[in-house]
Amino acid sequence: MTETTQTATHGVELTDVAIEMMSTTQSVSRSSHRSARLYLGSIAQVFQKVAQAYRVYRERQALLSLSDSALKDIGLSRADAYREASRPFWDIPENR
């Protein structure tokens, strides 16, 4: 099998095999970068959901701290406030 050589931009002669290996490495590298971006994007989404769940938790705790008259002003009873505050942190309303 004969290998042809090419002169690269740096003046180095490259065999066809070396050129093919470089091409394969570049496509794998692009694929790896794409996978890394997807992975980091997924991690970012998880952190956003956790942050949102924590904000909802704090709002529910703040609701509990309101006085009965303040709750009445917004149309809620103490039982409503307890019910809302007892929901699990991952139970985030759809309109958030």
C-alpha positions in Angstrom: 0.0 0.0 0.0 1.4 3.3 -1.0 0.8 6.5 1.0 0.7 9.8 -0.6 1.9 12.9 1.2 0.6 16.4 1.4 2.1 19.5 2.7 0.1 21.1 5.5 0.0 24.8 6.2 2.9 24.5 8.6 5.1 22.9 6.0 4.9 19.4 7.5 4.2 16.5 5.2 1.3 14.4 6.2 0.3 11.0 5.0 -3.3 10.2 4.0 -3.6 8.1 7.2 -2.5 11.0 9.4 -5.0 13.3 7.6 -7.8 10.8 8.1 -6.9 10.5 11.8 -6.9 14.2 12.2 -10.3 14.4 10.6 -11.7 11.6 12.8 -10.3 13.3 15.9 -11.9 16.6 15.0 -15.3 15.0 14.4 -15.1 13.1 17.8 -14.0 16.4 19.4 -17.0 18.2 18.0 -19.3 15.3 19.2 -17.7 15.5 22.7 -18.3 19.2 22.8 -21.9 18.8 21.8 -22.3 16.1 24.5 -20.7 18.3 27.1 -23.0 21.2 26.2 -26.0 19.0 26.6 -24.7 17.7 29.9 -24.0 21.1 31.2 -27.4 22.3 30.0 -29.0 19.5 31.9 -27.1 20.4 35.0 -28.2 24.0 34.7 -31.8 23.0 34.3 -31.6 20.9 37.5 -30.1 23.9 39.4 -32.8 26.2 38.0 -35.5 23.8 39.2 -33.9 23.4 42.6 -33.7 27.2 42.9 -37.3 27.6 41.9 -38.4 24.9 44.4 -36.5 26.7 47.2 -38.1 30.0 46.3 -41.6 28.4 46.4 -40.7 26.8 49.8 -39.7 30.2 51.2 -42.9 31.8 49.9 -44.9 29.0 51.6 -43.1 29.6 54.8 -43.7 33.3 54.6 -47.4 32.6 54.1 -47.3 30.8 57.4 -45.8 33.8 59.1 -48.7 36.1 58.1 -51.2 37.0 60.8 -54.8 35.8 60.6 -56.0 39.3 59.6 -53.3 39.5 56.8 -54.4 36.0 55.6 -58.0 37.1 55.6 -57.1 40.2 53.6 -55.8 38.0 50.8 -58.7 35.6 51.1 -57.1 32.7 52.9 -57.6 31.0 56.2 -55.0 29.7 58.6 -55.9 26.2 57.4 -55.3 27.2 53.8 -51.8 28.6 54.8 -51.0 25.3 56.6 -52.2 23.2 53.7 -50.1 25.2 51.3 -47.0 25.2 53.5 -47.2 21.4 54.0 -46.9 20.7 50.3 -43.6 19.0 49.3 -40.9 21.4 48.0 -40.9 19.8 44.6 -44.7 20.4 44.2 -44.4 23.6 42.2 -47.5 25.2 40.7 -47.8 25.0 36.9 -48.0 28.7 36.4 -44.5 29.3 37.8 
